[in-house]
Amino acid sequence: IQVYVGSVTRKRFPTCAMNIFTLAAALVTTAFLATATAQPWPCESVGTYYSATDSLTGAALESALHDLIDDHVEFTYNQVGDYLNYLDVPVGGDGTMIRDIYADENALLPTCGCESDPNNCDYNGNQCVWNREHVWPKSFGIGDGTGAGPDHNDMHHLFASFSGTNSARSNKFMQMVLADETCTSNCACASAYPTCDNPAYVGSTYSAGASSGDTTDLWTPPQHARGLVARALMYVHVRYDGVGDDDPDPQDLQLFRLNANNPSFTVGGVTVTSYAQAQSLANTQDPSPQNAFMLDLDTLLEWNALYPPDAFEVKRNNMICSDYQQNRNPFIDRYWYAYRIWGGPVITPGPAAPPPPPLSASSPPPPTGGACTARITEIRYDVAGTDTGEFVEVAIPAASSAVDFAIYLYNGANGEQYDVRNVASPSFTQGASADGYVLYWWDAPSNGLQNGPDGIALAQGSTVLEFVSYEGVFTANNGIAAGITSTNIGVAMSNSSPLSESLSLVTAPSTWAVVPSGTPGSMNSGLTLPSCSGPSSPPPPPPVVSPSPPPPSLQCFGNCGGSAGSCWCDSMCAQYGDCCPSYTSVCLGGPVASPPPPPPVSISSPPPPPPPVPVSSPPPPPPPPPSQAGCTLSTCGGNSGNGCWCDSLCTTYNDCCPNASSLCL
């Protein structure tokens, strides 16, 4: 941990933090500051940051990620409160309001804190209406019992939350207490939790989101926050392993399962069989191995899959890296890492297949006419009057799991991603089935799709299958399609288009037409997609190889439903052709013998691990014209190296490069 005592990163910290600089910080030499500010932090180059982890799985991946993120800059608790005024500003916000993690997305909170009154740094509902919410509660192993420690002040799991909602959440565990994952308001309780509340908290001014819920011991965030919460808790699990951490009483913070399929777990020598018993172990003043845990891992894995990172979460992660802690939450940049460490969530029709490793950002060809592959089939984005009834329809091979697919929406004016929707999330509706495909369509909110030139990328895991645009062509500057040039579908809508009209794929793979009547959820008239009666195409990539795999006869013991390293033990392995030899006998109920004894340990040196899977980088962008010299795509979010800046704070400090706004902001 690097304890922050002065501005070694340039003027990136708010006024209140400046007021506490020590004399020692002022004595830092000009030469050192010049050196410190000349180079971007390692975490600002995302591809390089994960170059050593993209080929790993299981415990090896978890360990490598810990080593990658554990040495970060630490701040005081009051400083973190101030920085939430910047971190939690919604995308496109004016800086006067911030998001409430447990409220509806449009229910914002006013900024406040130490900067507005340095002598009254109070975030306990007196000066500010919001608190600093620890997503991993303080009473479950956080801090040293005195309100200090890196885990206590880590921005990756601290968010603004209205004080009443924050108190209602308290230290409750994460679990789905509502009967229907797709419910958005007036939700019924799950049969296991008949006395749940929905919403989880109702106040006179601020309330929890309409799709939230809680019981005495459990908490369900609103839909838009579920994935964010899951990834914040996964970060804490990996980051804090109880070793060092500049904490007088460090704990190994762990996520456990407690549900119908996993009725108990053991922590610190205590076997826990109920949420009520788990709650009884909470202790804010005395962190210990018996309370250094959170629940429920299976719920978090499902939320991570159903609700991928959105633009707000990506922006926040980038700011924590470039402006504050100098580390990242890997599960935001690589949300499929959760699959590789813990296996896939159980979502119909079964355990999700692992997303493939990241690929280079070269332009993907459109799906070929004879290939069984997912594709975008219908779009409505602009109609007369208020833009209502907008939608995007996709066709997914029936043999695939919808949770592996997502659409990413891009603004053609700046090439930036502005929304993401997982096909298995409640925002999508399942439609008809035909030719081995299942249709899903996203019923977008009013003005949910921007007018062109804009684009939509369809991805399976981290692989972009298709990147189409309307009203023009552009190259994506960030997100999953970074560096990829869109394919114009050649037809468009306007503000005079009838409400019934849509843009439809009429001939696979890439012939589109304007049709008078849209058919979301139904196969387009006259469209015949390549049959998906056989294995889907393109074939999945080779399995990621884990170093030193166990012998074939042992590989599936303890790994049913997930990866065994060099092969798989889940329900999708037959489709992908990568089942372990023992999958049928161990996981499908065949004759199961006791595991054979391990082979004799060789005293010779083990063979070297296989080389990592190469991950190529996108080609560098062309240099900007002389009149716009300064920022490039690789310096967005940091120092251009040309005497000006390309980050989110440059407008505040009036040191933006000439092209910072058009290229990066």
N, C-alpha and C positions, 0 to 999 in steps of 0.2 A: 504494500500500500504506500502510495506517495501522499503524505499529508499536505494539503494545500495551505500555504502561508503567504503567498504572494503571486503576482501576475506574471507567471513564466510563460504564458500562452498568448499574450497580447491583451488588449482591453476587451476581454470577452465576458467579464463578470460585472453584475450590476453594482450600483453605487454603494449599497449597504455593505457588500463584501469589501469594497475599497476602503470603507471607513475603519476596518479592523486590521489593515495591513500592519505588520510589525516592522520595526526599524531594520530587522535583519533582511526583510524582503526588499527594502529600499536600497540596501547595499549590494544587491545582485548586480553584477557588472553589466554595462551596456553591451559589451561583446557577447556575453552569455545570452542576453535577451535576444540579440540579433540572430544568434545561432538557433535559439529555441523557436523563433517565429519564422525562420526561413523555410522549414520543412513541414509538410503535413504530418499529422500523427499516423502511425501505422494503421490504425483502425479506419482511417478515411479511404483507404484503398481496399474495398470489400473483397474483390477477387483474390488479391494477395493475402489478405487477412486470413482467409479460410483455405489457402492453398495446401496446407498440410493436414487438413481435417476432412476435406471433401471425399476422400477415399476410404474413410474409416467407418466402423459400425460398433455398436454395443459399448462395452466398458472402455475399449480403446478410444472411441470417439468421445465419450464423456470425460475421460481423463485429459485428453488433448484439449478439449474445450475449456476445462477448468484452468489449465496452464495458460491458455490464451487470454482469458478474461480476468484473471485474479489480481493482476498488478495494476490497479487503477488509482487515479487521484481521488482523495477523500476530502469531503467538505463537512462543515458543521451543520447541525440540524437546522439552525436558523437560515444559513445560506441556502440550503436545499429548499426551504420554504419560499425564499425569494425567487429561486430559479424556476419553480413551478409556474410562476407568472409568465414565463417565456416558453417553457417546455409544453405546457398544456393549452396553449393558444390553438384553436381549431385551424385546420388548413383554410387559408383565405381570410382568417380573422384579422381584425384591426389592432390587436394587442391590448384591448381594454377588457376583454372577457375571455374566460378559460373554460375548458370542458370539465364537467363533473363526471368522474369515472363511472358512477353507478346511476346516473340520471339519463334521460333520453338525450339524444345527440344535440338537439336544438335547445336544451335547457342549460344555459351557460351561467357561470358565476363571475362576479366582478373581481378583477385583480386587486391585490392589496398586499400589505406586509411591511417588512422591515424598511424597504426603500421609501415608502410614503411616510413612515414615522420611525426613524432608526432607534428612538428611545423606547419604542413600544412594540417589540417584535413578538406579537401574540397571534398564534394561529389556532387558538383553542376556542373559536366561536365568539370571542369578545370583539377584538378589532376586526378580524376577518370572519366572514360567514362560513368559511371552509376550513377543514383540517388537512393535515398531511396524512393521507391514508396509507398505511402499510398493508399492501396486498397480502404479504406473509405477516400475520399478526405478531406484535412484539411479545405476546405471552407464550409464543411457541418457539422459543430458542433464539430470538433476535436480541442483539445488543449484549451489554454486560451487566444489565440490571440497573444502570444509572442513566439510561437514555443516550448512550454513546456506542461507538463501534462502527466499523465499515458497513456491516449488514444493516444496522439501524438507520444509516443515512444514505443508503444506496438508491440513486434516482431511478434505477431500472424497475423498482417495485414500490416507489412512492408516487402518489397521484393526489391531485386536489379532489376533495369530496366534501359536500355540504356537511356541516357538523352533525345535524340530526341523522342523516343517512349513515355517516361514519359510525356514530354511536349504535345505530341499529344493527349494522354489520358486526361491530365488536370484533370477536375473534372466531366467528362461525366458519365452518368448513365449506368448501365448494362442492355442491352437489345439485343435480337437477331435481327440484322439488315440484315442478309443474308437470301436468299430465301430457302436454303436447309441446314438443320443441318448437313447433311453428307458430305457436300462439303469440300474438303481439299485445293483447290487452284483455282484461276480464278473463284471465286464464284459470282453468280448473286445476286443482291440486292432484298430484299423482296419488294413486291408491295407497302407496306406502307412507305418504305424508298428508293425511286427510285434513290436518289443521294448519296447513301452510297459509301464508299471507301473500296476496298479490294486489298491488305492488308490495315490495318488501318493506317500504316505509312511505308514509304519506304525511307531509307537513303542510303548514299554512302557506308557505312561500315556495319551498323546494321539496321535491319528492324523488323517490327512486323511480327508475324507468318503468314503463307500463308492462314490460315483459319480464320484470324481476320478481323474485319470490323468496320467502325465507320461512324457517321454522325455528324452534328454540336453539338448535345446534347447527343449522345448515343455511347456506346462502346461494341463491342463483342470481347472478348479475343480469342486466338486460342484454338482449341478443348482441348488440354491437360491441359490448365489452367482454363477452365470454372468451373469445380467442385471445384478446389482450391480456386478461387476467391469467389465463392458462400459461401463456408464454412468459409472463413475469414470474410466476411461481417456478416454472421449469428453469429459468435463469438462476434463481436463488438456489435451487437444489444443486445445480452444477457449480455455481460460483463458490459456495461456502461449504467446505468439506471438513471444517474443524481443525485445520492445521494452520497455525500462525494467525494470519489475517489481522495482525496488529490489534487483537482483541484480548483483554485479560482473561476472558472465559469463553473461548471460541467453541462453537458447537458444529457438529456435522449435520446440517439441515437436510432432511430427507422427505421426499414425497412417497406416500404409501397408498395402497388400494384398500378400501373397506366398502364392500358392496355384496350383493347376493352371490357373486362368483368368487369373492375373496372375503370370507366372513371374519377374518382376524388378521392381525399383524403384530409383530413384536418389535418394540423400540426400547432401548436402554434396559433390557431385561424384563420389561413389562409386556404381557400379552394383552392386546386390546381387542375387544369383541363388539363394541358399540360406539356410536358417536357420543353418547352421553358419558361413557367412560373416558373417551378421548378428551372431551371437554374438561373433565375433572383434573387432567394433568396440566392444564394451563397454569403458568406462573410468570408474571411480568417481572418480578424482582429477582428471580433465581433461575436463569436459563440453565438447563441440564439436559443430559441425554434422554431423559424420560419425556421431555416436552419439545424436543427439536424436530418437529415433523409437521406436515400438513396433509390434508386429504381433499379430494379423492383422485388419485392419479388417472384412473380410467375415464372419469368425467372430463378431466383436463385434456387428455388425449383426444377425446371426441370433439371438444370445443375447438381445439387447435386445428382439427381437420375441417370442421364445418365452417369456421370463421377465420379465414386466412388474414394476414396483416393487411390493414387498410392504409391509406395515405397518411393519416394522422399518426399511426403507430410507426411507420417508416420514417416520417419527419422527426419524430421524437427520438428515435434510436440514433439517427444521424446527428442530432444536436448534442445528445449526451456524449457521443464520440468526439465530435469536433470542438465543442465549446466547453465541455465540463470534465467528465471522468476519464476520457480517452480509452474507453472500452465499449463493446457492443453487446447487445443481446442476440446471440446466434440464432435463437428460435424465431426471430423476426426476419432476419436475412435468409435463413435456411429452415423454414418451418417444417420441412420434411426430416430434419435431423431428429425430431421427436420419434418418428417411425423407426429410425435406425438405432436409437438407444433403447426404446421401450417396446417396440412393435406397434402394430396398427390398432386403432380402436375397433370395437365390434359394431359395425354399422351395416345394416342390410344392404347387399346380400351376404356379407361376411367380412372377415378381416380385410382391410384395404391392402392392396398390393403396394410395395414400397415405391415411392416416386423414384425415377431414374436420377443419376447424378447430374449436376449442372452441366450444360453443354455450352459450346461457344455461341456467341451472339451473331453468327452469320445468318443471313436472311433465309428463313425456311421456305421451301417451295410450297405452293398450295397443295392440299391433298390431291393425289392423282385420282383420275376417274375410276380406276379399277381397284383402289385401295380401300379396305375396310378400316376407317379411322374416324374419329370424332371430327365434327365440322360445324361451323355456324351456318344456319339454314334460313333465318328470317330476322329482319330488323325493322323496327318503326321508331323514328327518333324526332320527327318534326311534323306537326300538323297545324291546321288553322286554329287560332285562338290559343288558350293555355295548352302547353304540351302535356296532355294526359294520354293514357293508353299506350305509352311507349313500352317496348319490350325487345328482348333479344332471345331468340330460340336457338338451341343447339341440339344436335343428334349425337348420342353417345352409344357406342357398341354395347349391346345388352350384356355381353360377357364381361364387361369392365365394371368397375365400381365408380359410381358418380362422384364419390368423395375425392377421387384423384384428379378431378377436372375443375377448372375455374376460368372465368372470363375476367380480363383486365381491360379497363376503359382508359383511353389515352386522349389527351388534348393535343390536337395537331398544331396549335399555335406555338406551343413550347416543347412538344414532344414528351410531356410528363404524364405519368399515370395519375388519374384522379379517383378511381374506385376499383374495387375488386370484389367479385362475388363467387363463392364456391357453389358448384352445381348441386351439391347435396344439402346446401343450407336452406333454411325455411323460406328464403326470398325467391327460390325457384319452385315451380310447380311441375310435377311429372305429368306428361301427356301421353299420347298414343305410342304404340309399338308397331314397327313395321320393318321388314327386311333385316331383322337381327339388330335393329337400333331401338333405343328408347329416346323419345323427344322430351326435352325439358325447356321451360321458358321462364325468363325473369320478367316479372311484371314490375317495371321500373316505377319509382315514385314520380310525381309531377316534376318535369324538367330533369329527370334522372339521367337522361342521355343528352349530351351537349350536341349542338349543331356543328356542322363540319367547318373545315376539314378535321375530322376526328377519326379514331380507330378503335378496334376491339381485337384483343389478342385472346385466343383460346389455347390453354396450356394443360398438359397432363403432367402433374407434379411440377418439375422445373423445366420441362421441355415445351417450347412454344410450337404448337401444331399449325397454327394459322394466325396471321396478323392482317386483318382486312381494314380498309378505311373507306370513307365516303366523302365526296366533295374535294378530293385531293390526295396527294401522297406525301408522307413525311417519315422521318426516322425517329424512333423512340429514344429518349435521352436517359431514362432511368427505368427502374423496375425490371420485371421479368423479361421484357422485350427490348431492353437497352441495346442500341446498336443495330436493331433490325428495321429495315425499310418496309413500310406497309404496302399492301397490294390493293389498289383502288378497285372497288367492285363495279364502277362505271355507271351507276345509277344513283339518284339522290332524291330527297324530299325537300319541301319548302314550307313556309308558314301559311301557304294556301292549300296544302295537301289535305284531302278529306280525312276525317278521323279513321275511316275504315281502311285506308290505303297502307301498304307496307312494301318493303323491298324483300324479294324472295329469291333464293337460289332455285333456278329452274332446270339447270343441267349441271350435274357434277362434272368437274370439280369446281368451276369458277364462273359460270354464266349466271348473271343476276338480271332481274327485271322488276319494274314497278308493277304491282298487281293491285286491282281495285279493292279487294277484300282480303285482309290478313287472316291467317289461320294459326295463331299461336297454339302450340300443343298438338297440332294435326299435321300430317305430312303435306308438303306443298303440292298443289295440283300439277300433275305431270312429272314430278320429280321422282326419279328412281335412283336410289343410292346403291353403291356396290354391296352385294350381299355380304352379311357378316355371319354366315352360317358356320364358317370355320374360324380358326384363331384370328384375332384382330391383327391388323397390320397398320403401321410398321411394327415389327417385333420389338419387344423390350430390349434394352441394352443388357450386356452381360452382367451377372450379379456382381455387386461390390465384394471384393475379396478381403476378408479379415485375416491378419497375420496369424500364423500357427493354428490352423483349424484343428478341432479334435478329430479322432478317427471316425470314419463313416458310421460305425455302429453306435456311436455316442452322440452324434450331432443333434438329434431332435429331442433328447431327454432334457426337459426343462425349457424347451424352445418352441413348443407347439403354439401355433398362431403367430409366429414371428420368424426372425432370421436366425440362422445358426452360423452366420459368418459367410462362408463360401457357398451356401445353398440355403433353401427356405423350407419352413415347416408349416406353411399356412395354406388356406383353402384355395389360394390363387396360384400355387406353384405349378400345378398340373398345366394350367393355361400358359404359363410362362416357360415351362420346361426346365425349372431349376429346383425341383424337389430334392431334398436330401434322401440318401438311400433308405434311411430308417423311417421316413415320413409315414408310409402306409401302416407299418406295424405299431409305431409309437403313438401316432396322432389320430388314426382313423379307427381305432378299436380292434386292430388285428391282434394276433398272438404277440404278446410282449414278454420277452424274457427279461430277467434282471440285467441291468447294465453290466457288460463284461468288465473285468478289472482293467485298469489302464496298462498300456504297454510299459515294459521296463524303461526307466529313465536313462537316457543316453548321457554319458559324461562328455561326449564330444560337443563341440560348439553347434548350436542350432543353426539351421540354414537362415540366411538373411531373409527378412520379410519381403513380400513382393513389392515392386515399385508402385508408388501411388498412381491412381488413375489420372492421366493428364487432363487438365482442364484448360483449354485454350482461352485466351482473352479476346474480347472483341477488337476489331481493327481500330487503331486510333482515328479520331475524327480529323477532318482536314483542318489546317490552321485557319483561325479567323482572319478576315480581311484586315489590313492595317488600321482602318478606322475603328475597328471593334476589338483591337488587340487586348488581351488580358485573360479572360476565363476560357478554359477548355472543359470538356466534359469530365476529364480526370481531376480538375481542380475545383469543380463545383462543391460547395460546402466547406471550402478552406481558403488558403492563401494561394494566389495565382503565381507567386514568384516573380511578378512583374511590377511590384510596388503597389498593388491594389488587391482587393479581396472579393471572393465569390461565395460568401456564406450568408446565412439568414440574418446576420446582425450588421452587415455592411451598410444598410440604409440607416441604421441607428447611429453608426459612427462616421457616416459620410465618407467612406473609403471604398465604395464599390468600383469594380472595373467597369469600363463603358458598356460591356456586353453582359454584365452580371444578371440584369433583369430579364433580358430576352433569352439567355441560355440556361440560367440556373434557378431563377426565382419565379 
